[in-house]
Amino acid sequence: MTLPFNPARRRWLAGAAAALGTGSLANLMLAARPAYAADYRALVCVFLYGGNDGMNMVVPTDATRYGQYAAVRGALALPQASLVPLGSSNFGLHPAMAALQPVWGAGQLAPVFNVGPLYRPLTKAEYRAATGAPDLPDSLFSHSHQQTLWESGTTDAQARTGWGGRASEALGTVNPVISLAGNGRFGLSALSAPLVLPAPGGTFGAYEMDAAAVASWAPRAARKNALDALYAGEATALDNRLVDAAAVMHRDAFEKAARLGDLVKSAPGAAANAAIDAAFASLISDGELTSKVAEQLYQVAKLVVGNATVQGNRQIFFVQMGGFDTHGGQVSGSDATAGTHAALLGQLGTALAAFQTALNKLGLGPQVTTFTQSDFGRTFAPNASLGTDHAWGNHHLVMGGAVQGGRTYGTYPQLELAGPDDVGVQTWERQGRWIPTTSVDQYAATLLRWFGAGDGTLQAVLPNLHNFGATNLGFV
């Protein structure tokens, strides 16, 4: 017996599967996955879309380098006294990120300097002599291409899968990457797509409403019963492998929806969220989170706490912020501590601090490691519009109870236009586009090693890792 072709039904099936963010057909047909020990660990990627100006996020405070920084940055230079001191590291955070100072003080925060896509270690002379792939990453200084390189952990701008998705698949996590920020490349693997969830209070489910609402109206109940019947035992009796496999996929989708719906929908004010609410108190107004990044990190905190419902002892999450393409108005007139970039870093810093506070209060701080990614850094030299332009190497933050904090990692660039770390030579190209000294591969490998990946898995997930001597940067 086979079902007649029905275009409308086929379109509905495809749409339902995509909306639920479920794994692919092949993924759902895999054999049972290996179990982990009882210890829970999670990675949380926070992607800063547009290209965050890391040079103003983490600033040197020693006299020599601060003097070089201030001389080149001009109107964009943050006053030395305004910087949030990071102990004896000779660096400070942008003043808008003051909420993170206690996290640094607790040894749970570490900057990692001058990270970017690299096929292999590259000197300036080698960069100038290179003619293209494989030595140079594809399409440097382009938003879409560099986002792909960071998310994929490759130097191939056509890469389809992300390093988060590949790691999740290779390590056999119960769930794919869970994204609070749409179906991005970071969470894609060859066999699955991210599980995409809405913000707190959002409805997540095959029926788009709770059980009581479905039962309250006969047509809704009839629709639900028909769907349940279609994807229960009846479909597997059909002599059609594709229909049988589709039934397995949709039953999995409905099971996830039923299992996670109430947890996802839970919002600030619910009794179960009291500890998280206390940590996010300054970011909650009239029962709503005050920024998108706070919404996403609040949801991640709930999912970590509710891991018995989410299931699995290893989980990767994806969170994002946009707006970092600050070509103009990066600062506000003569006040370098205000403006577009300060507002963005303020949202980021307060949300990260609240998230870590919540995890610490709940005894989960050492089990979750959060890290930033971004398209690229921005030019050290400002442009004529009180902004910065596209560059390459960038500085990032890693946060968590397992982080070896209280110190910095990587190599801070020499703050010299046309110097050994700047790609430029001619006057017009001397802008401070730093050649990375740490690769995305090394950054990701350090995180994934903590997550449970061995050498073989790391080499499989990160195809260029073998080109770099150090595969563990030691920050976690």
C-alpha positions as CSV (number, residue, x, y, z in Angstrom):
1,M,0.0,0.0,0.0
2,T,1.3,3.5,-0.8
3,L,-0.2,6.9,-0.2
4,P,-1.3,9.0,-3.2
5,F,0.9,12.0,-4.0
6,N,-0.4,15.1,-2.3
7,P,1.6,18.3,-2.9
8,A,-0.1,20.2,-0.1
9,R,0.6,17.4,2.4
10,R,4.2,17.2,1.3
11,R,4.7,20.9,1.7
12,W,3.2,20.7,5.2
13,L,5.5,17.9,6.2
14,A,8.6,19.7,5.0
15,G,7.5,22.9,6.8
16,A,6.7,21.1,10.0
17,A,10.1,19.4,10.1
18,A,11.9,22.7,9.4
19,A,9.9,24.6,12.0
20,L,10.8,22.1,14.6
21,G,14.5,22.3,13.8
22,T,14.8,18.5,14.0
23,G,17.6,16.3,12.8
24,S,17.7,15.0,9.2
25,L,16.3,11.8,8.0
26,A,19.7,10.0,8.1
27,N,20.4,11.3,11.6
28,L,17.2,9.8,13.0
29,M,18.0,6.4,11.4
30,L,21.4,6.1,13.1
31,A,22.1,3.4,15.7
32,A,22.0,4.1,19.4
33,R,24.7,6.6,20.5
34,P,27.3,6.1,23.1
35,A,26.5,7.2,26.7
36,Y,28.8,9.6,28.6
37,A,29.7,9.4,32.3
38,A,27.3,11.2,34.6
39,D,29.2,14.5,34.4
40,Y,27.4,17.3,32.5
41,R,29.2,19.8,30.3
42,A,27.9,22.4,28.0
43,L,29.5,24.9,25.5
44,V,27.8,28.2,24.8
45,C,28.9,30.0,21.6
46,V,28.0,33.7,21.6
47,F,28.5,35.0,18.0
48,L,28.8,38.8,17.6
49,Y,27.7,39.4,14.1
50,G,29.1,42.4,12.1
51,G,32.6,42.2,13.5
52,N,33.2,43.3,17.1
53,D,35.9,45.9,17.7
54,G,38.0,43.7,20.0
55,M,40.6,46.5,20.2
56,N,38.2,48.6,22.2
57,M,36.8,45.6,24.2
58,V,40.1,44.7,25.7
59,V,42.7,47.5,25.9
60,P,46.3,47.5,27.2
61,T,46.9,49.6,30.3
62,D,50.7,49.7,30.5
63,A,52.2,53.0,29.6
64,T,53.9,52.0,26.4
65,R,51.2,50.1,24.7
66,Y,48.4,52.4,26.0
67,G,50.3,55.3,24.5
68,Q,50.5,53.6,21.2
69,Y,46.9,52.7,21.3
70,A,45.8,56.2,22.2
71,A,48.0,57.8,19.5
72,V,46.5,55.7,16.7
73,R,42.9,55.4,17.8
74,G,42.4,59.1,18.3
75,A,38.8,60.0,19.0
76,L,38.0,56.3,19.5
77,A,40.5,55.8,22.3
78,L,39.0,55.0,25.6
79,P,40.4,57.1,28.5
80,Q,42.8,55.0,30.5
81,A,41.1,55.9,33.7
82,S,37.8,54.6,32.4
83,L,39.0,51.0,31.7
84,V,37.8,48.2,34.0
85,P,41.1,46.8,35.4
86,L,41.8,43.1,34.9
87,G,44.1,42.6,37.9
88,S,47.8,42.6,37.2
89,S,47.3,41.6,33.5
90,N,48.1,45.1,32.1
91,F,44.8,45.1,30.3
92,G,41.3,46.5,31.0
93,L,37.8,46.0,29.7
94,H,35.6,48.6,28.0
95,P,33.9,50.5,30.8
96,A,30.5,49.3,29.5
97,M,31.5,45.8,30.5
98,A,32.1,46.6,34.2
99,A,29.5,43.9,35.1
100,L,32.2,41.3,34.2
101,Q,34.8,42.5,36.7
102,P,33.5,40.2,39.5
103,V,33.6,37.3,37.0
104,W,37.3,38.1,36.3
105,G,37.9,38.5,40.1
106,A,36.5,35.0,40.6
107,G,39.0,33.6,38.0
108,Q,36.2,32.7,35.6
109,L,37.0,35.0,32.7
110,A,39.9,35.0,30.2
111,P,40.6,37.2,27.1
112,V,42.2,35.3,24.1
113,F,44.2,37.6,21.8
114,N,44.4,37.9,18.1
115,V,42.3,34.9,17.0
116,G,41.2,34.3,13.4
117,P,40.9,31.9,10.5
118,L,44.2,30.5,9.4
119,Y,45.1,27.5,7.2
120,R,48.6,27.5,8.9
121,P,50.7,29.9,10.9
122,L,51.4,32.9,8.7
123,T,54.0,35.7,8.8
124,K,53.6,39.0,7.1
125,A,56.1,38.1,4.4
126,E,54.3,34.8,3.7
127,Y,51.0,36.7,3.6
128,R,52.3,39.2,1.1
129,A,53.8,36.4,-1.1
130,A,50.8,34.1,-0.9
131,T,48.6,33.8,-4.1
132,G,45.5,32.3,-2.5
133,A,44.2,29.0,-1.3
134,P,45.2,27.0,0.6
135,D,47.6,29.4,2.3
136,L,45.1,32.2,2.6
137,P,41.6,31.9,4.0
138,D,38.9,32.6,1.4
139,S,37.5,36.1,0.9
140,L,39.2,37.9,3.8
141,F,37.5,41.0,5.2
142,S,34.0,39.9,3.8
143,H,31.2,39.6,6.4
144,S,29.4,36.6,5.0
145,H,32.5,34.6,4.1
146,Q,34.3,35.3,7.4
147,Q,31.2,34.3,9.3
148,T,31.3,31.0,7.4
149,L,35.0,30.5,8.3
150,W,34.5,31.1,12.0
151,E,31.3,29.0,12.2
152,S,32.7,26.2,10.1
153,G,36.2,26.1,11.6
154,T,37.7,26.0,8.1
155,T,39.3,28.4,5.6
156,D,36.8,27.4,2.9
157,A,34.0,29.9,2.4
158,Q,31.9,27.2,0.7
159,A,31.9,24.9,3.8
160,R,28.4,23.7,4.5
161,T,28.8,22.4,8.1
162,G,29.8,24.1,11.3
163,W,32.4,23.0,13.8
164,G,29.7,22.9,16.5
165,G,27.5,20.6,14.5
166,R,30.4,18.3,13.5
167,A,31.5,18.1,17.1
168,S,28.0,17.2,18.3
169,E,27.7,14.5,15.7
170,A,31.2,13.1,16.3
171,L,30.7,12.9,20.0
172,G,27.2,11.4,19.7
173,T,25.4,14.0,21.8
174,V,21.7,13.2,22.5
175,N,20.5,16.4,21.0
176,P,22.1,18.3,18.1
177,V,23.3,21.9,18.7
178,I,20.5,23.8,20.4
179,S,20.2,27.3,18.8
180,L,18.4,30.2,20.3
181,A,19.3,32.3,17.3
182,G,17.9,30.5,14.2
183,N,19.2,27.8,11.9
184,G,22.8,29.0,11.6
185,R,25.8,27.2,10.0
186,F,27.6,26.7,13.3
187,G,25.2,23.9,14.3
188,L,24.9,22.1,11.0
189,S,26.5,18.7,10.5
190,A,26.3,16.3,7.6
191,L,23.4,14.5,9.2
192,S,21.5,17.1,11.3
193,A,20.4,20.7,11.7
194,P,20.3,22.6,14.9
195,L,17.3,22.3,17.2
196,V,16.0,25.8,17.0
197,L,14.1,27.1,20.1
198,P,12.3,30.4,20.8
199,A,12.9,32.9,23.6
200,P,11.4,32.3,27.0
201,G,7.6,32.4,26.8
202,G,7.6,31.3,23.2
203,T,5.5,28.4,22.0
204,F,7.5,25.4,20.8
205,G,5.6,22.4,19.5
206,A,4.1,20.5,16.6
207,Y,0.7,21.8,17.5
208,E,1.8,25.4,18.3
209,M,-0.3,25.5,21.5
210,D,-0.5,23.6,24.7
211,A,-2.6,20.4,25.3
212,A,-5.5,22.2,26.9
213,A,-5.8,24.6,24.0
214,V,-5.8,21.7,21.5
215,A,-8.5,19.8,23.5
216,S,-10.7,22.9,23.9
217,W,-11.8,22.9,20.3
218,A,-13.0,19.8,18.4
219,P,-11.3,20.6,15.0
220,R,-7.9,21.1,16.7
221,A,-8.3,17.9,18.6
222,A,-9.3,16.0,15.4
223,R,-6.2,17.4,13.6
224,K,-4.0,16.3,16.5
225,N,-5.5,12.8,16.5
226,A,-5.0,12.5,12.8
227,L,-1.4,13.6,13.0
228,D,-0.7,11.2,15.9
229,A,-2.3,8.3,14.0
230,L,-0.4,9.1,10.8
231,Y,3.0,9.1,12.6
232,A,2.3,6.4,15.2
233,G,2.0,2.7,14.2
234,E,0.1,3.0,11.0
235,A,2.8,4.6,8.9
236,T,5.4,1.9,9.7
237,A,3.1,-0.7,8.3
238,L,3.4,0.8,4.8
239,D,5.7,-1.0,2.4
240,N,7.6,2.3,1.7
241,R,10.9,3.0,3.3
242,L,10.8,6.8,2.8
243,V,7.3,7.0,4.3
244,D,8.4,4.8,7.2
245,A,11.5,7.0,7.8
246,A,9.5,10.2,7.6
247,A,7.2,8.7,10.2
248,V,10.3,8.1,12.5
249,M,11.5,11.7,11.9
250,H,8.1,13.2,12.7
251,R,7.5,11.1,15.8
252,D,10.9,12.3,17.0
253,A,9.9,15.9,16.3
254,F,6.6,15.5,18.2
255,E,8.4,13.8,21.1
256,K,10.9,16.7,21.4
257,A,8.0,19.2,21.2
258,A,6.1,17.4,24.0
259,R,9.2,17.0,26.1
260,L,10.6,20.5,25.8
261,G,7.4,22.6,25.3
262,D,6.7,23.5,28.9
263,L,10.4,24.1,29.7
264,V,10.9,26.4,26.7
265,K,7.7,28.4,27.5
266,S,8.6,29.0,31.1
267,A,9.3,32.8,31.5
268,P,10.6,35.1,34.3
269,G,8.3,35.0,37.3
270,A,7.8,31.2,37.3
271,A,8.6,29.6,40.6
272,A,11.0,27.2,39.0
273,N,13.1,30.1,37.6
274,A,13.6,32.0,40.9
275,A,17.4,31.5,41.1
276,I,17.8,32.5,37.5
277,D,15.5,35.5,37.9
278,A,17.5,36.7,40.9
279,A,20.7,36.7,38.8
280,F,19.0,38.4,35.8
281,A,17.0,40.8,38.0
282,S,18.6,44.0,36.6
283,L,17.7,42.7,33.1
284,I,14.0,41.9,33.7
285,S,11.4,44.6,33.4
286,D,7.6,43.9,33.8
287,G,8.4,40.2,33.4
288,E,10.4,40.6,30.1
289,L,14.1,40.4,29.4
290,T,15.5,43.8,28.3
291,S,17.7,42.6,25.4
292,K,17.7,39.8,22.9
293,V,21.1,38.4,24.1
294,A,19.7,38.4,27.7
295,E,16.6,36.5,26.5
296,Q,18.8,33.9,24.8
297,L,21.2,33.4,27.7
298,Y,18.2,33.2,30.1
299,Q,16.8,30.4,28.0
300,V,20.1,28.6,27.9
301,A,20.3,28.8,31.8
302,K,16.9,27.2,32.0
303,L,17.9,24.4,29.6
304,V,21.1,23.7,31.6
305,V,19.1,23.6,34.8
306,G,16.4,21.5,33.2
307,N,18.9,19.0,31.7
308,A,16.9,16.0,33.0
309,T,14.2,17.1,30.6
310,V,16.6,18.2,27.8
311,Q,18.6,15.0,28.2
312,G,22.2,14.1,27.5
313,N,25.4,14.9,29.4
314,R,27.0,17.0,26.6
315,Q,25.2,19.9,24.9
316,I,26.3,22.8,22.7
317,F,24.3,26.0,22.5
318,F,24.3,28.8,20.0
319,V,23.5,32.5,20.9
320,Q,24.0,35.6,18.8
321,M,24.0,39.4,18.9
322,G,24.0,41.7,15.8
323,G,24.9,45.3,15.1
324,F,28.7,45.2,15.4
325,D,29.4,46.5,11.9
326,T,30.4,49.9,13.3
327,H,31.7,51.8,10.3
328,G,30.3,55.0,11.7
329,G,29.2,56.4,15.0
330,Q,31.0,53.8,17.0
331,V,31.5,56.4,19.7
332,S,29.4,59.4,20.6
333,G,31.1,62.6,19.6
334,S,33.9,63.4,21.9
335,D,32.9,60.8,24.5
336,A,34.6,57.5,23.5
337,T,32.9,55.7,26.4
338,A,29.4,56.2,24.8
339,G,27.9,55.4,21.4
340,T,26.9,52.3,19.4
341,H,29.7,50.1,20.5
342,A,29.4,51.0,24.2
343,A,25.7,50.2,24.1
344,L,26.3,46.8,22.4
345,L,29.1,45.8,24.9
346,G,26.9,47.0,27.8
347,Q,24.2,44.5,26.7
348,L,26.7,41.8,26.2
349,G,28.6,42.3,29.4
350,T,25.6,42.5,31.7
351,A,23.9,39.4,30.1
352,L,27.1,37.4,30.3
353,A,27.6,38.4,34.0
354,A,24.0,37.5,34.8
355,F,24.3,34.2,33.1
356,Q,27.5,33.2,35.0
357,T,26.0,34.4,38.3
358,A,22.9,32.2,37.7
359,L,25.1,29.2,36.9
360,N,27.3,29.8,40.0
361,K,24.3,30.1,42.3
362,L,22.9,26.8,41.0
363,G,26.2,25.0,41.4
364,L,26.7,24.7,37.6
365,G,29.4,27.2,37.0
366,P,32.2,24.7,36.4
367,Q,30.1,22.7,34.0
368,V,29.4,25.4,31.4
369,T,31.9,27.3,29.3
370,T,30.8,30.3,27.3
371,F,32.9,31.9,24.5
372,T,32.6,34.6,21.9
373,Q,33.1,34.5,18.1
374,S,32.7,37.2,15.5
375,D,33.2,37.8,11.8
376,F,36.6,39.5,12.2
377,G,38.3,42.3,14.1
378,R,38.2,45.9,13.0
379,T,40.9,48.2,11.8
380,F,43.2,49.6,14.5
381,A,43.1,53.0,12.7
382,P,39.7,54.6,12.8
383,N,38.0,55.9,9.6
384,A,36.7,59.5,9.0
385,S,33.2,58.6,10.4
386,L,34.1,57.9,14.0
387,G,34.1,54.2,13.1
388,T,36.3,51.3,12.1
389,D,36.5,49.0,9.0
390,H,36.8,45.3,8.4
391,A,40.0,43.6,9.5
392,W,41.1,40.0,10.5
393,G,42.5,38.9,13.8
394,N,40.4,39.7,16.9
395,H,40.2,39.4,20.6
396,H,37.6,37.1,22.3
397,L,36.3,36.3,25.8
398,V,36.0,32.8,27.4
399,M,34.0,32.5,30.6
400,G,33.1,29.7,33.0
401,G,33.9,28.0,36.3
402,A,36.3,25.7,34.5
403,V,38.2,28.6,32.8
404,Q,41.8,29.2,34.0
405,G,40.9,32.8,34.4
406,G,42.7,35.8,35.9
407,R,45.2,35.9,33.1
408,T,45.2,36.4,29.3
409,Y,46.0,34.0,26.5
410,G,47.4,34.3,23.0
411,T,49.8,36.9,21.6
412,Y,48.7,40.6,21.7
413,P,49.7,42.3,18.4
414,Q,52.4,44.9,18.1
415,L,50.5,48.2,17.9
416,E,52.4,49.5,14.9
417,L,50.8,50.4,11.6
418,A,52.6,48.6,8.7
419,G,54.5,46.7,11.4
420,P,55.0,42.9,11.5
421,D,51.4,42.1,12.5
422,D,49.7,44.5,10.1
423,V,49.0,43.2,6.6
424,G,49.6,46.6,5.1
425,V,52.7,48.1,3.6
426,Q,51.7,51.0,1.3
427,T,50.4,54.1,3.0
428,W,46.8,53.6,1.9
429,E,46.7,50.1,3.5
430,R,48.4,50.8,6.8
431,Q,45.2,50.4,8.9
432,G,46.1,47.7,11.5
433,R,44.4,44.6,10.1
434,W,46.2,42.1,12.3
435,I,47.4,38.8,11.0
436,P,46.1,36.3,13.5
437,T,48.6,34.5,15.8
438,T,46.0,32.0,17.1
439,S,43.8,30.1,14.7
440,V,40.1,29.4,15.1
441,D,41.1,25.7,15.0
442,Q,43.3,26.1,18.1
443,Y,40.6,28.1,19.9
444,A,37.9,25.5,19.1
445,A,40.2,22.6,19.9
446,T,40.9,23.9,23.4
447,L,37.1,24.2,24.0
448,L,36.3,20.8,22.6
449,R,39.1,19.0,24.4
450,W,37.5,20.2,27.7
451,F,34.1,19.1,26.3
452,G,35.4,15.6,25.9
453,A,36.9,15.3,22.4
454,G,40.1,13.3,22.0
455,D,42.9,13.9,19.5
456,G,41.3,11.8,16.8
457,T,37.9,13.6,17.1
458,L,39.6,17.0,17.1
459,Q,41.5,16.2,13.9
460,A,38.2,15.0,12.2
461,V,36.2,18.0,13.4
462,L,38.9,20.7,12.6
463,P,40.5,19.8,9.3
464,N,43.3,22.3,9.5
465,L,44.3,21.6,13.1
466,H,47.2,19.4,12.1
467,N,49.0,22.5,10.7
468,F,49.4,24.0,14.2
469,G,51.8,22.7,16.9
470,A,49.8,23.8,19.9
471,T,46.3,22.3,20.0
472,N,45.5,23.2,23.6
473,L,45.9,26.8,24.5
474,G,45.3,26.1,28.2
475,F,42.5,28.6,29.0
476,V,40.1,25.9,30.1
